[in-house]
Amino acid sequence: MEKNSQPHHHHHQQRRRGGGRIVIPHSSSSRYPLSHEFQSNNPSKIDRNNNTTGSRNSNDDDNQEDLPAIAGTCPFMCPVEERAWRERLRDLAVFERLDGNPGKTSSSLAVKKDVGASDVRPLPVLEDTLNYLFNLLNSREYPFEVVHDFIFDRTRSIRQDLAMQNIISDKAVLMYERMVKFHVISHHKLQRHSGSPDISPMHHLNMEQLTKALSSLYNLYDANQNSHSISENEAEFRSFYVLLHLGSENQPMGESLSLWFHRVHSSIIKSKEMCFARRILRYFRLGNYKRFMSTIEAEASYLQYCIIEPYIIEVRTLALCCVNYGGYKLHPYPLADLSKLLLMKESDVESLCRDCGLQTSTDEVGKKFLPTKQTSFCHPKGGFKNCYLFDSARLERESTECSKLLWLQ
């Protein structure tokens, strides 16, 4: 591997037309600050084939050009030295163990773990490594949480190797989109088990890595904005920024939406994906539960739904509250109608009513109703214990297709 010195980025700020300059928190375990991923003060010096040119200005260190990027040469998913010392320490994940032996692995099983390691993998090896990791999602031997924990950790080192080499090609964009997809789908799956003491920290860490990966992906989009190849998925992935701001206390990406919108290109702002995200945000903040639910059912992509899902229970509870207090006491509300309104199975609507302290009734032919004007309505202490699914055949089909694409690309 070429041991060129690390490029000096700390004096530079990239000008961005499509979005604000994203600052990503430093990783405490890495020698290379993630906040400088894919940022250069002179984009014209970066070659799409992963070559850079530049020279030092000895007279002015504050305006020096970027140095050439490191060129990865490690041919394995995990460097030989790291494999050896991890075998000695018996520091092997269950997926890396040869014949189940915690002290033995091979080049086809071990994946680089140390983000500060000196051996850097070139792009083809990183692509193969990512494919290998996502194929593990097919595993039926281990629960999703175990598979997620391994992929979560190893994709961090993939992102680090891409950043150290300043790879900004279309292939890098596709890799980052796949990693963001993984974290978004994980956000959805882990949310359903977030009450568990083991899952809750994992869910928090996944959100942290989602925002970091998404920030770097936005930087890649901007680095390629003058090229002829524009990602067909950019509008959808940009919309995630808006959806992550659902909830008044949320500003996970470090910049307010009002400032961010001024930096987003008009073509992205006008896209159907961004228009959808902005409408969802508006309906959520206005408490327009009917439009919120129907728009999701009609227009949301599966990935957009995964980000929105944690807020759906809040909107359903608001709807139930409005129906209870706004209805006529002599005219109980049919649970079948609530089922259509809240996009839930009728049995789940009945359970949600109980969770909120509301009683239901059944008439002589077996139809169930919600008697209104009940004074017992409340939000359950400690949150909702049940996970109420979104009853949408379209999104169910999309979830299957999206999961397949994640590891087949």
C-alpha angles and dihedrals in degrees: 000000000000110000100211115160117262114270115260104241103151095092095051137082120190118228109233128197098177100046146347124285104274117218113203120197115254118256109240092213097053134080090208116071111233091208089079097054114142094348123133133164090219113042092176088069091063117090119212089228091063098264124127133191129199144128137215120258101217092190097057120029091181091064101037120144121247114271120235114283122249113267112221117227105166106121096196135074086239125028114250094240093051091048091052098050093042089053089052091049091043086233097150127132117231090257092056099051118110108229088344094299108145090206100048133066141152140222090261094055110033119084125196111266106170108085089192095055117126097224108090124195120226122236098267091053091047090051091051090047093052091049090050092051095048092048086064087070085077089065116123093176095076132038118256092254091062094047091046093052092055096045091043091057098043097047088060089065090047090055090048093053091049091050095047090055095044090232108176101159126131089262090058090051091053091048092052092048090054092049091049089049089053093053093045093051089044089052088057096045097043092047089067090060099034091119090071113096090226096049101044096070089043090054091051093049091047090055089050092053091043091059092046094049091045092051092052091047090055089052089052092051089052093047089055098041093105094050125092093241113081120178112251088213098054097100092052093047092047088053089062088071090063095043092051087063095063106127124049094253095051123106099138097157095057099244131082118249093238091060093041095053090057089060098046117099115253093239089060093045090054095046119114090240093056093041088053092050093049092049091049090051091049095047091048094052093044092048092237094156096171094056091040093057098039093048092052091049093049104038116013119114114223092254092050089050091052090059094043097046099087089061097048093081089054091053092045090052090051090050091050090049092051093047091049098048097033099048130092114262093222092050112060115203116249113242088218089064091046088051091058093043096049095034092234135127111263092244089055091050089055091051091048090053090053091048088055094049096255127137123222129205137207126217128218093274095049100259115143127225142182111232106219133221091047111161093203095079112131143150109255114255111248092018131273116325096196127069109224112204124225106247102223124129091194094057091044090057091046092051090058093048094045093050090051093050091050094070102022099061 
